[in-house]
Amino acid sequence: MPRTVVRSGPGANKPVSIHVSLDVVALIAAIVGLGVGAQLLAAKYRVPSVLFLILTGIAIGPEGLRLIPPDAAGDALSTIVGVSVAIIIFEGTFRLEYEAIWKTSTAVGRMITIGAIVAFVGTALTVRLLLGASWDIAFLTGALLVATGPTVIAPILAVVPVREEVATTLEVEGIVNDVTAAVLAVVLFKAMTAQQLAPGGYVWLFTQRLATGVIVGFVVAGGVWYLLTQVEHPSETAPQTARLLALAGAVIAFAAADSVFSEAGIVAAATAGSVLGSFELPYEEGILQFMQDVTLLVLSFVFITLAALLEFDELLALGVAGLAVVAVLMAVIRPLAVFVSTVGVGFTTNERLFVSFVGPRGIIPASVATLFAVRLRTAAPPSDPSGANVLLGTVFLVILVTVVIEAGLARQIASVLGVTESEH
């Protein structure tokens, strides 16, 4: 219901109308409620929550009940997704066990370098050959689909108790590749916009964003650490203050770095979480629990919202070739990247097969592809409406199929392969 506020002083005769759209409030309430319901179902049936979240989003979107129109989020979508991803990545790096990372440093290092390169090049070639896309669109798609991401890996590992080294490798790969995929995709898109760019220009654009994010992340982490450890807080509010400082740190790191270079914010959030997680902090358990709760909420909101924007026409337009791309990514490129990266690192063959199977894509490819597609459909360079359809359709098809199949069957596959922790 509209409310009118009368101002005093100059301009007092001009009432200001404050109107809150009940439709928007109801929509947000519905998404949050459905998200919590999806999480409860996931816990009850021991299935990764992302499966229920993406199916819920489709059910209430344009292809289902049409409760969310395609333009519901408007320009705010990128901001909402960006802040949400920053919180999710901050929480993921904050809770990483660095002793476990050290034990798996070889596997992790190879997965985020050799494995990422294999995935990037292999995906680009597949999209080029099977879909006939231009090289620009092929490499842009390849860059985005490097990311597996903590948003989809964490819910899987929550219900599939694999060996710590295997879980850590998947977690770190997801976090790091989320960051590098987003930055690499932005660099490639900037290059497409610039039309002409020397090879050194790519490296410079990439380095700019990476360095900015790391520097801002360190500065923000240092500020949060100082406020947590060197400033005295009232004992009755200290635990709450610690939780809020951590959350503020994630958002501030993202916003500050992203205001300098696009996608540098994700790097900053990851860096801030990683640095803070390496220190002994007061009320650390409370901070972690709070961040996990917040992450659960924003994960539900963003996944349902993005899934609700999915339109089947874009997927069907790819035809059989689109499904062939997904099949090659799942059955050839992902296993190749994993097996090349995990030679001699202490993983059993079945563990390597399990890691090969678990490579679902999530929020980063979906959100960034949506933003790029909007730009490609305009008349401004690099205008490419057909390329936008290929990019968006391929990314969403890969996300949909990998989440439904890999997240849905992860526990059963782990059991068949005998890689759950209880079986060691």
SEVEXDREN-456045 format. One record per residue (C-alpha): x, y, z; residue in three letters. Coordinates in steps of 0.05 Angstrom, whole numbers. Example, Ala and Ser with C-alpha at 12.3 -4.5 7.8 and 13.67 -1.06 7.14 Angstrom:
+--------+--------+--------+-----+
!     px !     py !     pz !   r !
+--------+--------+--------+-----+
!    246 !    -90 !    156 ! ALA !
!    273 !    -21 !    143 ! SER !
+--------+--------+--------+-----+
//
This chain:
+--------+--------+--------+-----+
!     px !     py !     pz !   r !
+--------+--------+--------+-----+
!      0 !      0 !      0 ! MET !
!     29 !     69 !    -18 ! PRO !
!     51 !    113 !     39 ! ARG !
!     60 !    188 !     37 ! THR !
!    115 !    223 !     76 ! VAL !
!    111 !    298 !     86 ! VAL !
!    178 !    333 !     90 ! ARG !
!    193 !    394 !    133 ! SER !
!    235 !    453 !    111 ! GLY !
!    247 !    473 !     38 ! PRO !
!    201 !    435 !     -8 ! GLY !
!    154 !    417 !     48 ! ALA !
!     94 !    425 !      3 ! ASN !
!    118 !    369 !    -42 ! LYS !
!     97 !    302 !    -12 ! PRO !
!    141 !    243 !    -27 ! VAL !
!    106 !    178 !    -45 ! SER !
!    139 !    114 !    -21 ! ILE !
!    110 !     55 !    -57 ! HIS !
!    130 !    -17 !    -45 ! VAL !
!    106 !    -65 !    -97 ! SER !
!     70 !   -121 !    -63 ! LEU !
!     81 !   -164 !   -125 ! ASP !
!    156 !   -159 !   -116 ! VAL !
!    152 !   -173 !    -41 ! VAL !
!    107 !   -233 !    -54 ! ALA !
!    155 !   -258 !   -108 ! LEU !
!    216 !   -253 !    -62 ! ILE !
!    178 !   -286 !     -5 ! ALA !
!    156 !   -343 !    -51 ! ALA !
!    227 !   -354 !    -77 ! ILE !
!    256 !   -355 !     -7 ! VAL !
!    201 !   -401 !     18 ! GLY !
!    209 !   -449 !    -41 ! LEU !
!    284 !   -447 !    -31 ! GLY !
!    278 !   -468 !     42 ! VAL !
!    229 !   -522 !     21 ! GLY !
!    278 !   -548 !    -32 ! ALA !
!    333 !   -551 !     21 ! GLN !
!    288 !   -591 !     68 ! LEU !
!    270 !   -640 !     12 ! LEU !
!    344 !   -647 !     -6 ! ALA !
!    361 !   -663 !     67 ! ALA !
!    304 !   -713 !     73 ! LYS !
!    321 !   -752 !     10 ! TYR !
!    397 !   -741 !     14 ! ARG !
!    400 !   -710 !    -55 ! VAL !
!    442 !   -648 !    -70 ! PRO !
!    399 !   -586 !    -60 ! SER !
!    416 !   -555 !   -128 ! VAL !
!    374 !   -609 !   -162 ! LEU !
!    311 !   -587 !   -126 ! PHE !
!    329 !   -514 !   -132 ! LEU !
!    337 !   -515 !   -208 ! ILE !
!    274 !   -557 !   -217 ! LEU !
!    236 !   -509 !   -172 ! THR !
!    260 !   -450 !   -213 ! GLY !
!    238 !   -482 !   -278 ! ILE !
!    170 !   -499 !   -248 ! ALA !
!    155 !   -426 !   -229 ! ILE !
!    188 !   -394 !   -290 ! GLY !
!    162 !   -380 !   -361 ! PRO !
!    164 !   -454 !   -379 ! GLU !
!    122 !   -473 !   -318 ! GLY !
!     72 !   -435 !   -276 ! LEU !
!     98 !   -368 !   -302 ! ARG !
!    101 !   -337 !   -233 ! LEU !
!    166 !   -303 !   -252 ! ILE !
!    165 !   -265 !   -319 ! PRO !
!    231 !   -265 !   -359 ! PRO !
!    244 !   -191 !   -342 ! ASP !
!    226 !   -197 !   -268 ! ALA !
!    296 !   -183 !   -242 ! ALA !
!    312 !   -129 !   -293 ! GLY !
!    380 !    -95 !   -287 ! ASP !
!    384 !   -116 !   -214 ! ALA !
!    398 !   -188 !   -232 ! LEU !
!    473 !   -180 !   -244 ! SER !
!    481 !   -143 !   -178 ! THR !
!    441 !   -194 !   -138 ! ILE !
!    479 !   -252 !   -170 ! VAL !
!    546 !   -217 !   -161 ! GLY !
!    537 !   -204 !    -87 ! VAL !
!    509 !   -273 !    -76 ! SER !
!    567 !   -307 !   -111 ! VAL !
!    615 !   -264 !    -70 ! ALA !
!    584 !   -289 !     -5 ! ILE !
!    584 !   -361 !    -29 ! ILE !
!    657 !   -359 !    -51 ! ILE !
!    678 !   -322 !     12 ! PHE !
!    646 !   -376 !     55 ! GLU !
!    677 !   -431 !     13 ! GLY !
!    748 !   -405 !     19 ! THR !
!    738 !   -386 !     93 ! PHE !
!    721 !   -457 !    113 ! ARG !
!    774 !   -492 !     72 ! LEU !
!    821 !   -536 !    113 ! GLU !
!    890 !   -513 !     92 ! TYR !
!    923 !   -576 !    119 ! GLU !
!    880 !   -616 !     72 ! ALA !
!    898 !   -569 !     14 ! ILE !
!    972 !   -580 !     29 ! TRP !
!    962 !   -655 !     26 ! LYS !
!    928 !   -650 !    -42 ! THR !
!    969 !   -591 !    -69 ! SER !
!    994 !   -631 !   -130 ! THR !
!    925 !   -654 !   -151 ! ALA !
!    894 !   -585 !   -137 ! VAL !
!    950 !   -549 !   -175 ! GLY !
!    942 !   -593 !   -236 ! ARG !
!    866 !   -589 !   -236 ! MET !
!    865 !   -513 !   -236 ! ILE !
!    919 !   -508 !   -290 ! THR !
!    926 !   -569 !   -335 ! ILE !
!    854 !   -591 !   -323 ! GLY !
!    827 !   -521 !   -335 ! ALA !
!    866 !   -513 !   -400 ! ILE !
!    841 !   -581 !   -425 ! VAL !
!    769 !   -562 !   -408 ! ALA !
!    775 !   -492 !   -439 ! PHE !
!    807 !   -514 !   -505 ! VAL !
!    767 !   -579 !   -510 ! GLY !
!    700 !   -544 !   -498 ! THR !
!    716 !   -489 !   -548 ! ALA !
!    735 !   -539 !   -602 ! LEU !
!    672 !   -580 !   -589 ! THR !
!    626 !   -519 !   -594 ! VAL !
!    662 !   -497 !   -657 ! ARG !
!    658 !   -565 !   -691 ! LEU !
!    589 !   -589 !   -670 ! LEU !
!    551 !   -523 !   -668 ! LEU !
!    588 !   -485 !   -722 ! GLY !
!    598 !   -425 !   -676 ! ALA !
!    648 !   -371 !   -690 ! SER !
!    715 !   -377 !   -655 ! TRP !
!    698 !   -318 !   -610 ! ASP !
!    634 !   -350 !   -586 ! ILE !
!    667 !   -419 !   -581 ! ALA !
!    723 !   -393 !   -536 ! PHE !
!    675 !   -351 !   -495 ! LEU !
!    632 !   -412 !   -483 ! THR !
!    694 !   -453 !   -467 ! GLY !
!    718 !   -402 !   -416 ! ALA !
!    651 !   -401 !   -380 ! LEU !
!    644 !   -476 !   -377 ! LEU !
!    712 !   -485 !   -344 ! VAL !
!    676 !   -467 !   -279 ! ALA !
!    647 !   -523 !   -237 ! THR !
!    637 !   -479 !   -177 ! GLY !
!    625 !   -486 !   -102 ! PRO !
!    551 !   -471 !   -112 ! THR !
!    541 !   -540 !   -141 ! VAL !
!    600 !   -579 !   -113 ! ILE !
!    586 !   -563 !    -39 ! ALA !
!    514 !   -591 !    -39 ! PRO !
!    539 !   -655 !    -72 ! ILE !
!    595 !   -665 !    -21 ! LEU !
!    545 !   -651 !     35 ! ALA !
!    510 !   -717 !     18 ! VAL !
!    569 !   -756 !    -11 ! VAL !
!    622 !   -768 !     43 ! PRO !
!    683 !   -782 !      0 ! VAL !
!    755 !   -783 !     25 ! ARG !
!    780 !   -715 !     50 ! GLU !
!    833 !   -709 !     -5 ! GLU !
!    781 !   -721 !    -60 ! VAL !
!    731 !   -673 !    -29 ! ALA !
!    784 !   -619 !    -20 ! THR !
!    807 !   -626 !    -92 ! THR !
!    736 !   -617 !   -118 ! LEU !
!    723 !   -558 !    -71 ! GLU !
!    786 !   -520 !    -87 ! VAL !
!    779 !   -534 !   -162 ! GLU !
!    708 !   -507 !   -159 ! GLY !
!    727 !   -443 !   -122 ! ILE !
!    790 !   -427 !   -163 ! VAL !
!    759 !   -444 !   -230 ! ASN !
!    698 !   -403 !   -214 ! ASP !
!    744 !   -343 !   -206 ! VAL !
!    789 !   -356 !   -266 ! THR !
!    731 !   -374 !   -312 ! ALA !
!    694 !   -310 !   -296 ! ALA !
!    756 !   -267 !   -306 ! VAL !
!    778 !   -303 !   -369 ! LEU !
!    708 !   -296 !   -399 ! ALA !
!    707 !   -222 !   -386 ! VAL !
!    776 !   -214 !   -416 ! VAL !
!    754 !   -250 !   -479 ! LEU !
!    691 !   -209 !   -484 ! PHE !
!    731 !   -145 !   -475 ! LYS !
!    775 !   -169 !   -532 ! ALA !
!    714 !   -181 !   -576 ! MET !
!    690 !   -110 !   -560 ! THR !
!    759 !    -80 !   -576 ! ALA !
!    759 !   -116 !   -643 ! GLN !
!    835 !   -115 !   -646 ! GLN !
!    879 !   -135 !   -588 ! LEU !
!    951 !   -158 !   -586 ! ALA !
!    965 !   -224 !   -550 ! PRO !
!    998 !   -185 !   -494 ! GLY !
!    933 !   -147 !   -485 ! GLY !
!    896 !   -210 !   -462 ! TYR !
!    949 !   -223 !   -409 ! VAL !
!    946 !   -151 !   -386 ! TRP !
!    870 !   -151 !   -379 ! LEU !
!    872 !   -216 !   -341 ! PHE !
!    928 !   -193 !   -295 ! THR !
!    894 !   -127 !   -281 ! GLN !
!    832 !   -161 !   -253 ! ARG !
!    870 !   -216 !   -216 ! LEU !
!    919 !   -167 !   -183 ! ALA !
!    864 !   -118 !   -165 ! THR !
!    822 !   -172 !   -133 ! GLY !
!    880 !   -201 !    -94 ! VAL !
!    903 !   -132 !    -68 ! ILE !
!    832 !   -111 !    -48 ! VAL !
!    819 !   -179 !    -16 ! GLY !
!    882 !   -174 !     27 ! PHE !
!    866 !   -103 !     48 ! VAL !
!    794 !   -119 !     68 ! VAL !
!    816 !   -183 !    103 ! ALA !
!    868 !   -143 !    142 ! GLY !
!    815 !    -92 !    162 ! GLY !
!    767 !   -146 !    186 ! VAL !
!    823 !   -182 !    223 ! TRP !
!    842 !   -118 !    259 ! TYR !
!    771 !   -103 !    279 ! LEU !
!    761 !   -174 !    304 ! LEU !
!    826 !   -182 !    343 ! THR !
!    851 !   -113 !    362 ! GLN !
!    788 !    -75 !    378 ! VAL !
!    751 !    -90 !    442 ! GLU !
!    677 !   -105 !    434 ! HIS !
!    624 !   -110 !    489 ! PRO !
!    621 !   -183 !    510 ! SER !
!    546 !   -189 !    501 ! GLU !
!    549 !   -166 !    428 ! THR !
!    618 !   -191 !    408 ! ALA !
!    595 !   -256 !    375 ! PRO !
!    543 !   -220 !    333 ! GLN !
!    593 !   -165 !    315 ! THR !
!    643 !   -218 !    291 ! ALA !
!    590 !   -250 !    246 ! ARG !
!    569 !   -184 !    216 ! LEU !
!    640 !   -162 !    204 ! LEU !
!    655 !   -225 !    165 ! ALA !
!    593 !   -216 !    122 ! LEU !
!    609 !   -143 !    111 ! ALA !
!    680 !   -162 !     91 ! GLY !
!    654 !   -208 !     36 ! ALA !
!    608 !   -155 !      7 ! VAL !
!    657 !    -97 !     14 ! ILE !
!    714 !   -136 !    -19 ! ALA !
!    669 !   -154 !    -77 ! PHE !
!    641 !    -84 !    -86 ! ALA !
!    707 !    -47 !    -79 ! ALA !
!    745 !    -91 !   -129 ! ALA !
!    687 !    -95 !   -178 ! ASP !
!    681 !    -20 !   -180 ! SER !
!    752 !    -18 !   -208 ! VAL !
!    748 !    -77 !   -257 ! PHE !
!    690 !   -121 !   -274 ! SER !
!    696 !   -191 !   -244 ! GLU !
!    754 !   -170 !   -200 ! ALA !
!    704 !   -172 !   -143 ! GLY !
!    700 !   -248 !   -145 ! ILE !
!    775 !   -252 !   -138 ! VAL !
!    773 !   -204 !    -79 ! ALA !
!    719 !   -243 !    -43 ! ALA !
!    758 !   -308 !    -52 ! ALA !
!    822 !   -276 !    -28 ! THR !
!    790 !   -243 !     33 ! ALA !
!    757 !   -309 !     54 ! GLY !
!    822 !   -348 !     43 ! SER !
!    864 !   -299 !     83 ! VAL !
!    815 !   -294 !    141 ! LEU !
!    806 !   -369 !    142 ! GLY !
!    881 !   -379 !    152 ! SER !
!    880 !   -339 !    218 ! PHE !
!    856 !   -359 !    287 ! GLU !
!    797 !   -314 !    297 ! LEU !
!    751 !   -303 !    357 ! PRO !
!    683 !   -335 !    350 ! TYR !
!    706 !   -371 !    288 ! GLU !
!    656 !   -427 !    294 ! GLU !
!    599 !   -377 !    301 ! GLY !
!    624 !   -339 !    240 ! ILE !
!    628 !   -402 !    199 ! LEU !
!    558 !   -426 !    219 ! GLN !
!    529 !   -357 !    204 ! PHE !
!    562 !   -353 !    136 ! MET !
!    537 !   -423 !    119 ! GLN !
!    466 !   -403 !    137 ! ASP !
!    471 !   -340 !     94 ! VAL !
!    502 !   -379 !     37 ! THR !
!    444 !   -429 !     40 ! LEU !
!    394 !   -373 !     33 ! LEU !
!    428 !   -335 !    -24 ! VAL !
!    444 !   -400 !    -60 ! LEU !
!    370 !   -418 !    -59 ! SER !
!    349 !   -349 !    -82 ! PHE !
!    398 !   -343 !   -140 ! VAL !
!    390 !   -414 !   -166 ! PHE !
!    315 !   -411 !   -167 ! ILE !
!    316 !   -341 !   -199 ! THR !
!    365 !   -361 !   -254 ! LEU !
!    329 !   -426 !   -268 ! ALA !
!    264 !   -387 !   -273 ! ALA !
!    295 !   -346 !   -330 ! LEU !
!    308 !   -409 !   -371 ! LEU !
!    270 !   -414 !   -436 ! GLU !
!    267 !   -481 !   -471 ! PHE !
!    265 !   -450 !   -541 ! ASP !
!    338 !   -430 !   -532 ! GLU !
!    356 !   -502 !   -514 ! LEU !
!    314 !   -534 !   -569 ! LEU !
!    344 !   -489 !   -621 ! ALA !
!    411 !   -525 !   -611 ! LEU !
!    379 !   -591 !   -632 ! GLY !
!    416 !   -657 !   -627 ! VAL !
!    482 !   -621 !   -636 ! ALA !
!    471 !   -587 !   -569 ! GLY !
!    461 !   -653 !   -533 ! LEU !
!    523 !   -679 !   -569 ! ALA !
!    563 !   -621 !   -540 ! VAL !
!    539 !   -638 !   -470 ! VAL !
!    555 !   -712 !   -480 ! ALA !
!    626 !   -697 !   -504 ! VAL !
!    637 !   -650 !   -445 ! LEU !
!    614 !   -701 !   -394 ! MET !
!    641 !   -765 !   -425 ! ALA !
!    705 !   -742 !   -458 ! VAL !
!    732 !   -674 !   -438 ! ILE !
!    719 !   -677 !   -363 ! ARG !
!    748 !   -748 !   -354 ! PRO !
!    808 !   -729 !   -398 ! LEU !
!    821 !   -666 !   -356 ! ALA !
!    815 !   -706 !   -291 ! VAL !
!    857 !   -766 !   -312 ! PHE !
!    913 !   -722 !   -341 ! VAL !
!    914 !   -679 !   -278 ! SER !
!    912 !   -736 !   -226 ! THR !
!    968 !   -781 !   -251 ! VAL !
!   1009 !   -804 !   -192 ! GLY !
!    974 !   -763 !   -138 ! VAL !
!    948 !   -820 !    -95 ! GLY !
!    877 !   -825 !   -121 ! PHE !
!    850 !   -894 !   -137 ! THR !
!    822 !   -907 !   -206 ! THR !
!    751 !   -906 !   -178 ! ASN !
!    764 !   -839 !   -143 ! GLU !
!    788 !   -811 !   -209 ! ARG !
!    725 !   -837 !   -243 ! LEU !
!    682 !   -804 !   -189 ! PHE !
!    718 !   -737 !   -197 ! VAL !
!    708 !   -745 !   -272 ! SER !
!    633 !   -754 !   -261 ! PHE !
!    626 !   -695 !   -214 ! VAL !
!    633 !   -632 !   -256 ! GLY !
!    566 !   -597 !   -256 ! PRO !
!    564 !   -523 !   -275 ! ARG !
!    529 !   -470 !   -235 ! GLY !
!    517 !   -397 !   -222 ! ILE !
!    578 !   -364 !   -253 ! ILE !
!    568 !   -392 !   -324 ! PRO !
!    493 !   -379 !   -320 ! ALA !
!    497 !   -307 !   -296 ! SER !
!    555 !   -284 !   -339 ! VAL !
!    527 !   -318 !   -401 ! ALA !
!    461 !   -281 !   -390 ! THR !
!    496 !   -214 !   -385 ! LEU !
!    538 !   -228 !   -448 ! PHE !
!    478 !   -251 !   -487 ! ALA !
!    441 !   -186 !   -472 ! VAL !
!    501 !   -146 !   -498 ! ARG !
!    510 !   -189 !   -560 ! LEU !
!    437 !   -179 !   -579 ! ARG !
!    446 !   -103 !   -584 ! THR !
!    470 !    -64 !   -645 ! ALA !
!    534 !    -42 !   -611 ! ALA !
!    598 !    -82 !   -624 ! PRO !
!    608 !   -140 !   -617 ! PRO !
!    536 !   -150 !   -641 ! SER !
!    521 !   -224 !   -654 ! ASP !
!    449 !   -244 !   -640 ! PRO !
!    458 !   -315 !   -667 ! SER !
!    522 !   -323 !   -628 ! GLY !
!    484 !   -300 !   -565 ! ALA !
!    433 !   -355 !   -576 ! ASN !
!    488 !   -407 !   -583 ! VAL !
!    525 !   -382 !   -521 ! LEU !
!    464 !   -378 !   -476 ! LEU !
!    432 !   -442 !   -502 ! GLY !
!    496 !   -483 !   -495 ! THR !
!    513 !   -457 !   -425 ! VAL !
!    443 !   -468 !   -398 ! PHE !
!    436 !   -536 !   -430 ! LEU !
!    502 !   -558 !   -399 ! VAL !
!    481 !   -531 !   -332 ! ILE !
!    413 !   -565 !   -335 ! LEU !
!    438 !   -633 !   -357 ! VAL !
!    499 !   -636 !   -312 ! THR !
!    461 !   -613 !   -250 ! VAL !
!    403 !   -661 !   -261 ! VAL !
!    446 !   -722 !   -278 ! ILE !
!    510 !   -711 !   -239 ! GLU !
!    480 !   -679 !   -177 ! ALA !
!    421 !   -726 !   -179 ! GLY !
!    462 !   -790 !   -184 ! LEU !
!    526 !   -770 !   -147 ! ALA !
!    510 !   -810 !    -84 ! ARG !
!    491 !   -872 !   -124 ! GLN !
!    553 !   -867 !   -168 ! ILE !
!    598 !   -859 !   -107 ! ALA !
!    566 !   -920 !    -76 ! SER !
!    575 !   -962 !   -139 ! VAL !
!    648 !   -941 !   -145 ! LEU !
!    660 !   -953 !    -71 ! GLY !
!    691 !   -885 !    -57 ! VAL !
!    648 !   -862 !      1 ! THR !
!    688 !   -853 !     65 ! GLU !
!    651 !   -907 !    103 ! SER !
!    676 !   -957 !     51 ! GLU !
!    750 !   -942 !     61 ! HIS !
+--------+--------+--------+-----+
//
